[in-house]
Amino acid sequence: MSEQDQAELRMLVARLRHEHEDFDVAINAMIQTGCDQLRIQRMKKKKLVIKDKISKLEDQIIPDIIA
Protein backbone atom coordinates (compact mmCIF):
# COMPACT_ATOMS: atom_id res chain seq x y z
CA MET A 1 0.00 0.00 0.00
CA SER A 2 1.40 3.38 -0.96
CA GLU A 3 2.00 6.15 1.54
CA GLN A 4 -0.71 8.23 -0.10
CA ASP A 5 -3.24 5.40 0.34
CA GLN A 6 -2.27 5.06 3.98
CA ALA A 7 -2.62 8.81 4.48
CA GLU A 8 -6.10 8.73 2.93
CA LEU A 9 -7.11 5.83 5.19
CA ARG A 10 -5.80 7.70 8.23
CA MET A 11 -7.87 10.76 7.25
CA LEU A 12 -10.94 8.57 6.85
CA VAL A 13 -10.31 6.98 10.26
CA ALA A 14 -9.99 10.45 11.81
CA ARG A 15 -13.31 11.52 10.26
CA LEU A 16 -15.03 8.35 11.43
CA ARG A 17 -13.66 8.81 14.97
CA HIS A 18 -15.05 12.33 15.00
CA GLU A 19 -18.41 11.04 13.78
CA HIS A 20 -18.28 8.31 16.46
CA GLU A 21 -17.71 10.96 19.14
CA ASP A 22 -20.60 13.02 17.75
CA PHE A 23 -22.89 10.02 18.03
CA ASP A 24 -21.72 9.49 21.61
CA VAL A 25 -22.58 13.09 22.52
CA ALA A 26 -25.94 12.85 20.77
CA ILE A 27 -26.80 9.58 22.50
CA ASN A 28 -25.94 10.99 25.92
CA ALA A 29 -28.10 14.05 25.22
CA MET A 30 -30.96 11.82 24.13
CA ILE A 31 -30.67 9.76 27.32
CA GLN A 32 -30.67 12.87 29.49
CA THR A 33 -33.73 14.32 27.79
CA GLY A 34 -35.64 11.05 28.09
CA CYS A 35 -35.89 10.35 24.39
CA ASP A 36 -37.57 7.23 22.99
CA GLN A 37 -35.56 4.07 23.78
CA LEU A 38 -35.99 2.73 20.25
CA ARG A 39 -34.42 5.87 18.80
CA ILE A 40 -31.52 5.61 21.27
CA GLN A 41 -30.96 1.95 20.33
CA ARG A 42 -30.85 2.88 16.64
CA MET A 43 -28.26 5.56 17.34
CA LYS A 44 -26.19 3.09 19.36
CA LYS A 45 -26.33 0.59 16.48
CA LYS A 46 -25.12 3.26 14.02
CA LYS A 47 -22.32 4.14 16.45
CA LEU A 48 -21.29 0.48 16.59
CA VAL A 49 -21.24 0.25 12.78
CA ILE A 50 -18.89 3.23 12.68
CA LYS A 51 -16.63 1.60 15.28
CA ASP A 52 -16.50 -1.58 13.18
CA LYS A 53 -15.52 0.46 10.10
CA ILE A 54 -12.76 2.13 12.10
CA SER A 55 -11.42 -1.25 13.23
CA LYS A 56 -11.40 -2.62 9.68
CA LEU A 57 -9.61 0.45 8.33
CA GLU A 58 -7.03 0.35 11.12
CA ASP A 59 -6.36 -3.31 10.27
CA GLN A 60 -5.62 -2.25 6.70
CA ILE A 61 -3.24 0.47 7.86
CA ILE A 62 -1.41 -1.71 10.41
CA PRO A 63 -0.96 -5.22 9.00
CA ASP A 64 -0.77 -8.22 11.31
CA ILE A 65 2.74 -9.18 12.32
CA ILE A 66 3.39 -12.90 12.25
CA ALA A 67 5.49 -13.81 15.30
N, CA, C and O atoms as a Tripos MOL2 file, in Angstrom:
@<TRIPOS>MOLECULE
protein
  268   267    67     0     0
PROTEIN
NO_CHARGES

@<TRIPOS>ATOM
      1 N           0.8480   -1.1740    0.0000 N.3       1 MET1
      2 CA          0.0000    0.0000    0.0000 C.3       1 MET1
      3 C           0.8960    1.2410    0.0000 C.2       1 MET1
      4 O           1.8590    1.3200    0.7620 O.2       1 MET1
      5 N           0.5760    2.1840   -0.8430 N.am      2 SER2
      6 CA          1.4050    3.3800   -0.9580 C.3       2 SER2
      7 C           1.1870    4.3030    0.2500 C.2       2 SER2
      8 O           0.2030    4.1790    0.9800 O.2       2 SER2
      9 N           2.1080    5.2060    0.4300 N.am      3 GLU3
     10 CA          1.9990    6.1520    1.5440 C.3       3 GLU3
     11 C           0.7830    7.0460    1.3810 C.2       3 GLU3
     12 O           0.1490    7.4210    2.3670 O.2       3 GLU3
     13 N           0.4550    7.3890    0.1460 N.am      4 GLN4
     14 CA         -0.7150    8.2270   -0.1000 C.3       4 GLN4
     15 C          -1.9960    7.4840    0.2880 C.2       4 GLN4
     16 O          -2.9000    8.0740    0.8790 O.2       4 GLN4
     17 N          -2.0770    6.1990   -0.0420 N.am      5 ASP5
     18 CA         -3.2420    5.3960    0.3370 C.3       5 ASP5
     19 C          -3.3740    5.3220    1.8510 C.2       5 ASP5
     20 O          -4.4710    5.4440    2.3950 O.2       5 ASP5
     21 N          -2.2380    5.1190    2.5300 N.am      6 GLN6
     22 CA         -2.2670    5.0640    3.9850 C.3       6 GLN6
     23 C          -2.7090    6.3950    4.5770 C.2       6 GLN6
     24 O          -3.4660    6.4250    5.5470 O.2       6 GLN6
     25 N          -2.2420    7.4850    3.9990 N.am      7 ALA7
     26 CA         -2.6200    8.8100    4.4800 C.3       7 ALA7
     27 C          -4.1290    9.0360    4.3070 C.2       7 ALA7
     28 O          -4.7870    9.5930    5.1850 O.2       7 ALA7
     29 N          -4.6620    8.5960    3.1660 N.am      8 GLU8
     30 CA         -6.0980    8.7280    2.9310 C.3       8 GLU8
     31 C          -6.9000    7.8940    3.9330 C.2       8 GLU8
     32 O          -7.9260    8.3430    4.4430 O.2       8 GLU8
     33 N          -6.4250    6.6790    4.2090 N.am      9 LEU9
     34 CA         -7.1060    5.8330    5.1890 C.3       9 LEU9
     35 C          -7.0570    6.4580    6.5820 C.2       9 LEU9
     36 O          -8.0360    6.4070    7.3270 O.2       9 LEU9
     37 N          -5.9120    7.0480    6.9280 N.am     10 ARG10
     38 CA         -5.8000    7.7040    8.2340 C.3      10 ARG10
     39 C          -6.7620    8.8880    8.3400 C.2      10 ARG10
     40 O          -7.3520    9.1190    9.3950 O.2      10 ARG10
     41 N          -6.9180    9.6300    7.2540 N.am     11 MET11
     42 CA         -7.8650   10.7560    7.2460 C.3      11 MET11
     43 C          -9.2950   10.2460    7.4150 C.2      11 MET11
     44 O         -10.0930   10.8330    8.1460 O.2      11 MET11
     45 N          -9.6060    9.1530    6.7360 N.am     12 LEU12
     46 CA        -10.9410    8.5670    6.8510 C.3      12 LEU12
     47 C         -11.1880    8.0780    8.2740 C.2      12 LEU12
     48 O         -12.2750    8.2700    8.8180 O.2      12 LEU12
     49 N         -10.1820    7.4460    8.8790 N.am     13 VAL13
     50 CA        -10.3070    6.9790   10.2620 C.3      13 VAL13
     51 C         -10.5440    8.1680   11.1890 C.2      13 VAL13
     52 O         -11.3750    8.0920   12.0940 O.2      13 VAL13
     53 N          -9.8220    9.2600   10.9720 N.am     14 ALA14
     54 CA         -9.9920   10.4480   11.8120 C.3      14 ALA14
     55 C         -11.4130   11.0000   11.6820 C.2      14 ALA14
     56 O         -12.0230   11.3820   12.6810 O.2      14 ALA14
     57 N         -11.9410   11.0440   10.4540 N.am     15 ARG15
     58 CA        -13.3120   11.5200   10.2550 C.3      15 ARG15
     59 C         -14.3220   10.6060   10.9340 C.2      15 ARG15
     60 O         -15.2760   11.0750   11.5550 O.2      15 ARG15
     61 N         -14.1090    9.3020   10.8120 N.am     16 LEU16
     62 CA        -15.0320    8.3500   11.4340 C.3      16 LEU16
     63 C         -14.9710    8.4340   12.9570 C.2      16 LEU16
     64 O         -15.9960    8.3050   13.6270 O.2      16 LEU16
     65 N         -13.7750    8.6500   13.5080 N.am     17 ARG17
     66 CA        -13.6630    8.8090   14.9650 C.3      17 ARG17
     67 C         -14.4190   10.0410   15.4300 C.2      17 ARG17
     68 O         -15.0700   10.0240   16.4750 O.2      17 ARG17
     69 N         -14.3300   11.1050   14.6530 N.am     18 HIS18
     70 CA        -15.0530   12.3300   15.0030 C.3      18 HIS18
     71 C         -16.5560   12.0730   14.9530 C.2      18 HIS18
     72 O         -17.2970   12.4970   15.8400 O.2      18 HIS18
     73 N         -16.9960   11.3790   13.9140 N.am     19 GLU19
     74 CA        -18.4140   11.0360   13.7840 C.3      19 GLU19
     75 C         -18.8550   10.1390   14.9430 C.2      19 GLU19
     76 O         -19.9590   10.2910   15.4660 O.2      19 GLU19
     77 N         -17.9890    9.2060   15.3410 N.am     20 HIS20
     78 CA        -18.2750    8.3120   16.4640 C.3      20 HIS20
     79 C         -18.4600    9.1200   17.7480 C.2      20 HIS20
     80 O         -19.3800    8.8590   18.5230 O.2      20 HIS20
     81 N         -17.5870   10.0960   17.9690 N.am     21 GLU21
     82 CA        -17.7070   10.9590   19.1450 C.3      21 GLU21
     83 C         -18.9890   11.7810   19.1010 C.2      21 GLU21
     84 O         -19.6400   11.9830   20.1260 O.2      21 GLU21
     85 N         -19.3540   12.2610   17.8920 N.am     22 ASP22
     86 CA        -20.5970   13.0220   17.7520 C.3      22 ASP22
     87 C         -21.8080   12.1700   18.1140 C.2      22 ASP22
     88 O         -22.7290   12.6420   18.7800 O.2      22 ASP22
     89 N         -21.8020   10.9170   17.6740 N.am     23 PHE23
     90 CA        -22.8920   10.0150   18.0310 C.3      23 PHE23
     91 C         -22.9400    9.8120   19.5400 C.2      23 PHE23
     92 O         -24.0210    9.7740   20.1280 O.2      23 PHE23
     93 N         -21.7790    9.6820   20.1670 N.am     24 ASP24
     94 CA        -21.7200    9.4910   21.6110 C.3      24 ASP24
     95 C         -22.3540   10.6780   22.3390 C.2      24 ASP24
     96 O         -23.1400   10.4950   23.2690 O.2      24 ASP24
     97 N         -22.0120   11.8800   21.9130 N.am     25 VAL25
     98 CA        -22.5770   13.0850   22.5230 C.3      25 VAL25
     99 C         -24.0920   13.1360   22.3000 C.2      25 VAL25
    100 O         -24.8510   13.4530   23.2150 O.2      25 VAL25
    101 N         -24.5180   12.8220   21.0830 N.am     26 ALA26
    102 CA        -25.9430   12.8470   20.7650 C.3      26 ALA26
    103 C         -26.7120   11.8120   21.5880 C.2      26 ALA26
    104 O         -27.8030   12.0920   22.0830 O.2      26 ALA26
    105 N         -26.1440   10.6310   21.7270 N.am     27 ILE27
    106 CA        -26.8020    9.5750   22.5040 C.3      27 ILE27
    107 C         -26.9270    9.9920   23.9670 C.2      27 ILE27
    108 O         -27.9830    9.8130   24.5740 O.2      27 ILE27
    109 N         -25.8770   10.5350   24.5260 N.am     28 ASN28
    110 CA        -25.9370   10.9910   25.9200 C.3      28 ASN28
    111 C         -26.9810   12.0810   26.1050 C.2      28 ASN28
    112 O         -27.6890   12.0930   27.1120 O.2      28 ASN28
    113 N         -27.0850   12.9930   25.1500 N.am     29 ALA29
    114 CA        -28.0970   14.0460   25.2220 C.3      29 ALA29
    115 C         -29.4990   13.4530   25.1320 C.2      29 ALA29
    116 O         -30.4140   13.8890   25.8310 O.2      29 ALA29
    117 N         -29.6590   12.4580   24.2690 N.am     30 MET30
    118 CA        -30.9650   11.8170   24.1330 C.3      30 MET30
    119 C         -31.3620   11.0950   25.4190 C.2      30 MET30
    120 O         -32.5260   11.1180   25.8170 O.2      30 MET30
    121 N         -30.4020   10.4640   26.0560 N.am     31 ILE31
    122 CA        -30.6720    9.7580   27.3160 C.3      31 ILE31
    123 C         -31.0840   10.7550   28.4010 C.2      31 ILE31
    124 O         -32.0210   10.5100   29.1610 O.2      31 ILE31
    125 N         -30.3750   11.8730   28.4590 N.am     32 GLN32
    126 CA        -30.6700   12.8710   29.4910 C.3      32 GLN32
    127 C         -32.0250   13.5340   29.2980 C.2      32 GLN32
    128 O         -32.6820   13.9060   30.2710 O.2      32 GLN32
    129 N         -32.4430   13.6810   28.0520 N.am     33 THR33
    130 CA        -33.7320   14.3240   27.7950 C.3      33 THR33
    131 C         -34.8890   13.3310   27.8290 C.2      33 THR33
    132 O         -36.0460   13.7260   27.6900 O.2      33 THR33
    133 N         -34.5900   12.0600   28.0100 N.am     34 GLY34
    134 CA        -35.6440   11.0540   28.0930 C.3      34 GLY34
    135 C         -36.2460   10.7110   26.7500 C.2      34 GLY34
    136 O         -37.4520   10.4880   26.6450 O.2      34 GLY34
    137 N         -35.4310   10.6680   25.7390 N.am     35 CYS35
    138 CA        -35.8850   10.3490   24.3870 C.3      35 CYS35
    139 C         -36.3470    8.8810   24.3090 C.2      35 CYS35
    140 O         -36.0570    8.0730   25.1920 O.2      35 CYS35
    141 N         -37.0530    8.5740   23.2530 N.am     36 ASP36
    142 CA        -37.5730    7.2320   22.9920 C.3      36 ASP36
    143 C         -36.4290    6.2110   22.9680 C.2      36 ASP36
    144 O         -35.4140    6.4300   22.3070 O.2      36 ASP36
    145 N         -36.5950    5.1030   23.6840 N.am     37 GLN37
    146 CA        -35.5560    4.0710   23.7780 C.3      37 GLN37
    147 C         -35.2340    3.4480   22.4240 C.2      37 GLN37
    148 O         -34.0830    3.1000   22.1640 O.2      37 GLN37
    149 N         -36.2230    3.3040   21.5710 N.am     38 LEU38
    150 CA        -35.9930    2.7270   20.2490 C.3      38 LEU38
    151 C         -35.0590    3.6220   19.4350 C.2      38 LEU38
    152 O         -34.1570    3.1320   18.7550 O.2      38 LEU38
    153 N         -35.2760    4.9170   19.5070 N.am     39 ARG39
    154 CA        -34.4190    5.8700   18.7970 C.3      39 ARG39
    155 C         -32.9900    5.8160   19.3360 C.2      39 ARG39
    156 O         -32.0310    5.8800   18.5670 O.2      39 ARG39
    157 N         -32.8510    5.6990   20.6450 N.am     40 ILE40
    158 CA        -31.5240    5.6060   21.2710 C.3      40 ILE40
    159 C         -30.8270    4.3270   20.8130 C.2      40 ILE40
    160 O         -29.6370    4.3540   20.4970 O.2      40 ILE40
    161 N         -31.5440    3.2230   20.7730 N.am     41 GLN41
    162 CA        -30.9610    1.9520   20.3300 C.3      41 GLN41
    163 C         -30.4890    2.0350   18.8830 C.2      41 GLN41
    164 O         -29.4390    1.4920   18.5400 O.2      41 GLN41
    165 N         -31.2530    2.7080   18.0390 N.am     42 ARG42
    166 CA        -30.8510    2.8780   16.6420 C.3      42 ARG42
    167 C         -29.5640    3.6860   16.5380 C.2      42 ARG42
    168 O         -28.6780    3.3610   15.7480 O.2      42 ARG42
    169 N         -29.4700    4.7310   17.3360 N.am     43 MET43
    170 CA        -28.2600    5.5560   17.3410 C.3      43 MET43
    171 C         -27.0570    4.7380   17.8240 C.2      43 MET43
    172 O         -25.9620    4.8510   17.2730 O.2      43 MET43
    173 N         -27.2680    3.9240   18.8450 N.am     44 LYS44
    174 CA        -26.1850    3.0880   19.3590 C.3      44 LYS44
    175 C         -25.7320    2.0850   18.3050 C.2      44 LYS44
    176 O         -24.5410    1.7930   18.1960 O.2      44 LYS44
    177 N         -26.6760    1.5550   17.5300 N.am     45 LYS45
    178 CA        -26.3330    0.5950   16.4780 C.3      45 LYS45
    179 C         -25.5040    1.2870   15.3940 C.2      45 LYS45
    180 O         -24.5290    0.7170   14.9040 O.2      45 LYS45
    181 N         -25.8830    2.5020   15.0190 N.am     46 LYS46
    182 CA        -25.1180    3.2580   14.0230 C.3      46 LYS46
    183 C         -23.7100    3.5470   14.5430 C.2      46 LYS46
    184 O         -22.7340    3.4800   13.7960 O.2      46 LYS46
    185 N         -23.6230    3.8680   15.8230 N.am     47 LYS47
    186 CA        -22.3240    4.1390   16.4450 C.3      47 LYS47
    187 C         -21.4470    2.8880   16.3940 C.2      47 LYS47
    188 O         -20.2490    2.9860   16.1300 O.2      47 LYS47
    189 N         -22.0220    1.7340   16.6400 N.am     48 LEU48
    190 CA        -21.2890    0.4790   16.5900 C.3      48 LEU48
    191 C         -20.8060    0.1680   15.1740 C.2      48 LEU48
    192 O         -19.6940   -0.3280   14.9930 O.2      48 LEU48
    193 N         -21.6330    0.4560   14.1770 N.am     49 VAL49
    194 CA        -21.2410    0.2450   12.7820 C.3      49 VAL49
    195 C         -20.0250    1.1090   12.4460 C.2      49 VAL49
    196 O         -19.1060    0.6590   11.7620 O.2      49 VAL49
    197 N         -20.0270    2.3380   12.9270 N.am     50 ILE50
    198 CA        -18.8900    3.2290   12.6850 C.3      50 ILE50
    199 C         -17.6390    2.6750   13.3540 C.2      50 ILE50
    200 O         -16.5550    2.7100   12.7720 O.2      50 ILE50
    201 N         -17.7840    2.1670   14.5720 N.am     51 LYS51
    202 CA        -16.6320    1.6020   15.2810 C.3      51 LYS51
    203 C         -16.0720    0.3990   14.5260 C.2      51 LYS51
    204 O         -14.8560    0.2270   14.4460 O.2      51 LYS51
    205 N         -16.9520   -0.4290   13.9740 N.am     52 ASP52
    206 CA        -16.5030   -1.5810   13.1810 C.3      52 ASP52
    207 C         -15.7420   -1.1330   11.9370 C.2      52 ASP52
    208 O         -14.7340   -1.7380   11.5730 O.2      52 ASP52
    209 N         -16.2260   -0.0660   11.2810 N.am     53 LYS53
    210 CA        -15.5230    0.4590   10.1050 C.3      53 LYS53
    211 C         -14.1360    0.9530   10.4890 C.2      53 LYS53
    212 O         -13.1640    0.7290    9.7680 O.2      53 LYS53
    213 N         -14.0520    1.6300   11.6360 N.am     54 ILE54
    214 CA        -12.7590    2.1300   12.1050 C.3      54 ILE54
    215 C         -11.8020    0.9740   12.3270 C.2      54 ILE54
    216 O         -10.6400    1.0480   11.9290 O.2      54 ILE54
    217 N         -12.2690   -0.0860   12.9540 N.am     55 SER55
    218 CA        -11.4210   -1.2480   13.2260 C.3      55 SER55
    219 C         -10.9190   -1.8800   11.9330 C.2      55 SER55
    220 O          -9.7440   -2.2320   11.8310 O.2      55 SER55
    221 N         -11.7960   -2.0250   10.9510 N.am     56 LYS56
    222 CA        -11.3950   -2.6190    9.6770 C.3      56 LYS56
    223 C         -10.3580   -1.7580    8.9600 C.2      56 LYS56
    224 O          -9.3950   -2.2750    8.3950 O.2      56 LYS56
    225 N         -10.5600   -0.4510    8.9880 N.am     57 LEU57
    226 CA         -9.6070    0.4480    8.3330 C.3      57 LEU57
    227 C          -8.2610    0.4330    9.0370 C.2      57 LEU57
    228 O          -7.2170    0.4550    8.3860 O.2      57 LEU57
    229 N          -8.2810    0.3960   10.3720 N.am     58 GLU58
    230 CA         -7.0300    0.3510   11.1230 C.3      58 GLU58
    231 C          -6.2790   -0.9490   10.8350 C.2      58 GLU58
    232 O          -5.0490   -0.9570   10.8000 O.2      58 GLU58
    233 N          -7.0070   -2.0380   10.6320 N.am     59 ASP59
    234 CA         -6.3620   -3.3070   10.2720 C.3      59 ASP59
    235 C          -5.6780   -3.2170    8.9110 C.2      59 ASP59
    236 O          -4.6460   -3.8500    8.6900 O.2      59 ASP59
    237 N          -6.2450   -2.4390    8.0080 N.am     60 GLN60
    238 CA         -5.6160   -2.2510    6.7000 C.3      60 GLN60
    239 C          -4.3490   -1.4040    6.8180 C.2      60 GLN60
    240 O          -3.3650   -1.6430    6.1190 O.2      60 GLN60
    241 N          -4.3850   -0.4260    7.6980 N.am     61 ILE61
    242 CA         -3.2400    0.4680    7.8640 C.3      61 ILE61
    243 C          -2.0980   -0.2500    8.5630 C.2      61 ILE61
    244 O          -0.9400   -0.1350    8.1590 O.2      61 ILE61
    245 N          -2.4320   -0.9970    9.6210 N.am     62 ILE62
    246 CA         -1.4130   -1.7090   10.4060 C.3      62 ILE62
    247 C          -1.6030   -3.1980   10.1610 C.2      62 ILE62
    248 O          -2.4880   -3.8070   10.7610 O.2      62 ILE62
    249 N          -0.8010   -3.7950    9.3010 N.am     63 PRO63
    250 CA         -0.9650   -5.2250    9.0010 C.3      63 PRO63
    251 C          -0.5560   -6.0880   10.2050 C.2      63 PRO63
    252 O           0.2450   -5.6780   11.0440 O.2      63 PRO63
    253 N          -1.1260   -7.2800   10.2580 N.am     64 ASP64
    254 CA         -0.7700   -8.2210   11.3130 C.3      64 ASP64
    255 C           0.6900   -8.6290   11.1790 C.2      64 ASP64
    256 O           1.1980   -8.8250   10.0750 O.2      64 ASP64
    257 N           1.3510   -8.7510   12.3180 N.am     65 ILE65
    258 CA          2.7410   -9.1840   12.3240 C.3      65 ILE65
    259 C           2.7630  -10.6420   12.7660 C.2      65 ILE65
    260 O           2.2790  -10.9780   13.8470 O.2      65 ILE65
    261 N           3.3220  -11.4970   11.9340 N.am     66 ILE66
    262 CA          3.3920  -12.9040   12.2540 C.3      66 ILE66
    263 C           4.6200  -13.1230   13.1360 C.2      66 ILE66
    264 O           5.7470  -12.8400   12.7300 O.2      66 ILE66
    265 N           4.3880  -13.6260   14.3390 N.am     67 ALA67
    266 CA          5.4910  -13.8070   15.2960 C.3      67 ALA67
    267 C           6.1210  -15.1520   15.1160 C.2      67 ALA67
    268 O           7.0660  -15.4920   15.8270 O.2      67 ALA67
@<TRIPOS>BOND
     1     1     2 1
     2     2     3 1
     3     3     4 2
     4     3     5 am
     5     5     6 1
     6     6     7 1
     7     7     8 2
     8     7     9 am
     9     9    10 1
    10    10    11 1
    11    11    12 2
    12    11    13 am
    13    13    14 1
    14    14    15 1
    15    15    16 2
    16    15    17 am
    17    17    18 1
    18    18    19 1
    19    19    20 2
    20    19    21 am
    21    21    22 1
    22    22    23 1
    23    23    24 2
    24    23    25 am
    25    25    26 1
    26    26    27 1
    27    27    28 2
    28    27    29 am
    29    29    30 1
    30    30    31 1
    31    31    32 2
    32    31    33 am
    33    33    34 1
    34    34    35 1
    35    35    36 2
    36    35    37 am
    37    37    38 1
    38    38    39 1
    39    39    40 2
    40    39    41 am
    41    41    42 1
    42    42    43 1
    43    43    44 2
    44    43    45 am
    45    45    46 1
    46    46    47 1
    47    47    48 2
    48    47    49 am
    49    49    50 1
    50    50    51 1
    51    51    52 2
    52    51    53 am
    53    53    54 1
    54    54    55 1
    55    55    56 2
    56    55    57 am
    57    57    58 1
    58    58    59 1
    59    59    60 2
    60    59    61 am
    61    61    62 1
    62    62    63 1
    63    63    64 2
    64    63    65 am
    65    65    66 1
    66    66    67 1
    67    67    68 2
    68    67    69 am
    69    69    70 1
    70    70    71 1
    71    71    72 2
    72    71    73 am
    73    73    74 1
    74    74    75 1
    75    75    76 2
    76    75    77 am
    77    77    78 1
    78    78    79 1
    79    79    80 2
    80    79    81 am
    81    81    82 1
    82    82    83 1
    83    83    84 2
    84    83    85 am
    85    85    86 1
    86    86    87 1
    87    87    88 2
    88    87    89 am
    89    89    90 1
    90    90    91 1
    91    91    92 2
    92    91    93 am
    93    93    94 1
    94    94    95 1
    95    95    96 2
    96    95    97 am
    97    97    98 1
    98    98    99 1
    99    99   100 2
   100    99   101 am
   101   101   102 1
   102   102   103 1
   103   103   104 2
   104   103   105 am
   105   105   106 1
   106   106   107 1
   107   107   108 2
   108   107   109 am
   109   109   110 1
   110   110   111 1
   111   111   112 2
   112   111   113 am
   113   113   114 1
   114   114   115 1
   115   115   116 2
   116   115   117 am
   117   117   118 1
   118   118   119 1
   119   119   120 2
   120   119   121 am
   121   121   122 1
   122   122   123 1
   123   123   124 2
   124   123   125 am
   125   125   126 1
   126   126   127 1
   127   127   128 2
   128   127   129 am
   129   129   130 1
   130   130   131 1
   131   131   132 2
   132   131   133 am
   133   133   134 1
   134   134   135 1
   135   135   136 2
   136   135   137 am
   137   137   138 1
   138   138   139 1
   139   139   140 2
   140   139   141 am
   141   141   142 1
   142   142   143 1
   143   143   144 2
   144   143   145 am
   145   145   146 1
   146   146   147 1
   147   147   148 2
   148   147   149 am
   149   149   150 1
   150   150   151 1
   151   151   152 2
   152   151   153 am
   153   153   154 1
   154   154   155 1
   155   155   156 2
   156   155   157 am
   157   157   158 1
   158   158   159 1
   159   159   160 2
   160   159   161 am
   161   161   162 1
   162   162   163 1
   163   163   164 2
   164   163   165 am
   165   165   166 1
   166   166   167 1
   167   167   168 2
   168   167   169 am
   169   169   170 1
   170   170   171 1
   171   171   172 2
   172   171   173 am
   173   173   174 1
   174   174   175 1
   175   175   176 2
   176   175   177 am
   177   177   178 1
   178   178   179 1
   179   179   180 2
   180   179   181 am
   181   181   182 1
   182   182   183 1
   183   183   184 2
   184   183   185 am
   185   185   186 1
   186   186   187 1
   187   187   188 2
   188   187   189 am
   189   189   190 1
   190   190   191 1
   191   191   192 2
   192   191   193 am
   193   193   194 1
   194   194   195 1
   195   195   196 2
   196   195   197 am
   197   197   198 1
   198   198   199 1
   199   199   200 2
   200   199   201 am
   201   201   202 1
   202   202   203 1
   203   203   204 2
   204   203   205 am
   205   205   206 1
   206   206   207 1
   207   207   208 2
   208   207   209 am
   209   209   210 1
   210   210   211 1
   211   211   212 2
   212   211   213 am
   213   213   214 1
   214   214   215 1
   215   215   216 2
   216   215   217 am
   217   217   218 1
   218   218   219 1
   219   219   220 2
   220   219   221 am
   221   221   222 1
   222   222   223 1
   223   223   224 2
   224   223   225 am
   225   225   226 1
   226   226   227 1
   227   227   228 2
   228   227   229 am
   229   229   230 1
   230   230   231 1
   231   231   232 2
   232   231   233 am
   233   233   234 1
   234   234   235 1
   235   235   236 2
   236   235   237 am
   237   237   238 1
   238   238   239 1
   239   239   240 2
   240   239   241 am
   241   241   242 1
   242   242   243 1
   243   243   244 2
   244   243   245 am
   245   245   246 1
   246   246   247 1
   247   247   248 2
   248   247   249 am
   249   249   250 1
   250   250   251 1
   251   251   252 2
   252   251   253 am
   253   253   254 1
   254   254   255 1
   255   255   256 2
   256   255   257 am
   257   257   258 1
   258   258   259 1
   259   259   260 2
   260   259   261 am
   261   261   262 1
   262   262   263 1
   263   263   264 2
   264   263   265 am
   265   265   266 1
   266   266   267 1
   267   267   268 2
@<TRIPOS>SUBSTRUCTURE
     1 MET1         2 RESIDUE 1 A MET
     2 SER2         6 RESIDUE 1 A SER
     3 GLU3        10 RESIDUE 1 A GLU
     4 GLN4        14 RESIDUE 1 A GLN
     5 ASP5        18 RESIDUE 1 A ASP
     6 GLN6        22 RESIDUE 1 A GLN
     7 ALA7        26 RESIDUE 1 A ALA
     8 GLU8        30 RESIDUE 1 A GLU
     9 LEU9        34 RESIDUE 1 A LEU
    10 ARG10       38 RESIDUE 1 A ARG
    11 MET11       42 RESIDUE 1 A MET
    12 LEU12       46 RESIDUE 1 A LEU
    13 VAL13       50 RESIDUE 1 A VAL
    14 ALA14       54 RESIDUE 1 A ALA
    15 ARG15       58 RESIDUE 1 A ARG
    16 LEU16       62 RESIDUE 1 A LEU
    17 ARG17       66 RESIDUE 1 A ARG
    18 HIS18       70 RESIDUE 1 A HIS
    19 GLU19       74 RESIDUE 1 A GLU
    20 HIS20       78 RESIDUE 1 A HIS
    21 GLU21       82 RESIDUE 1 A GLU
    22 ASP22       86 RESIDUE 1 A ASP
    23 PHE23       90 RESIDUE 1 A PHE
    24 ASP24       94 RESIDUE 1 A ASP
    25 VAL25       98 RESIDUE 1 A VAL
    26 ALA26      102 RESIDUE 1 A ALA
    27 ILE27      106 RESIDUE 1 A ILE
    28 ASN28      110 RESIDUE 1 A ASN
    29 ALA29      114 RESIDUE 1 A ALA
    30 MET30      118 RESIDUE 1 A MET
    31 ILE31      122 RESIDUE 1 A ILE
    32 GLN32      126 RESIDUE 1 A GLN
    33 THR33      130 RESIDUE 1 A THR
    34 GLY34      134 RESIDUE 1 A GLY
    35 CYS35      138 RESIDUE 1 A CYS
    36 ASP36      142 RESIDUE 1 A ASP
    37 GLN37      146 RESIDUE 1 A GLN
    38 LEU38      150 RESIDUE 1 A LEU
    39 ARG39      154 RESIDUE 1 A ARG
    40 ILE40      158 RESIDUE 1 A ILE
    41 GLN41      162 RESIDUE 1 A GLN
    42 ARG42      166 RESIDUE 1 A ARG
    43 MET43      170 RESIDUE 1 A MET
    44 LYS44      174 RESIDUE 1 A LYS
    45 LYS45      178 RESIDUE 1 A LYS
    46 LYS46      182 RESIDUE 1 A LYS
    47 LYS47      186 RESIDUE 1 A LYS
    48 LEU48      190 RESIDUE 1 A LEU
    49 VAL49      194 RESIDUE 1 A VAL
    50 ILE50      198 RESIDUE 1 A ILE
    51 LYS51      202 RESIDUE 1 A LYS
    52 ASP52      206 RESIDUE 1 A ASP
    53 LYS53      210 RESIDUE 1 A LYS
    54 ILE54      214 RESIDUE 1 A ILE
    55 SER55      218 RESIDUE 1 A SER
    56 LYS56      222 RESIDUE 1 A LYS
    57 LEU57      226 RESIDUE 1 A LEU
    58 GLU58      230 RESIDUE 1 A GLU
    59 ASP59      234 RESIDUE 1 A ASP
    60 GLN60      238 RESIDUE 1 A GLN
    61 ILE61      242 RESIDUE 1 A ILE
    62 ILE62      246 RESIDUE 1 A ILE
    63 PRO63      250 RESIDUE 1 A PRO
    64 ASP64      254 RESIDUE 1 A ASP
    65 ILE65      258 RESIDUE 1 A ILE
    66 ILE66      262 RESIDUE 1 A ILE
    67 ALA67      266 RESIDUE 1 A ALA
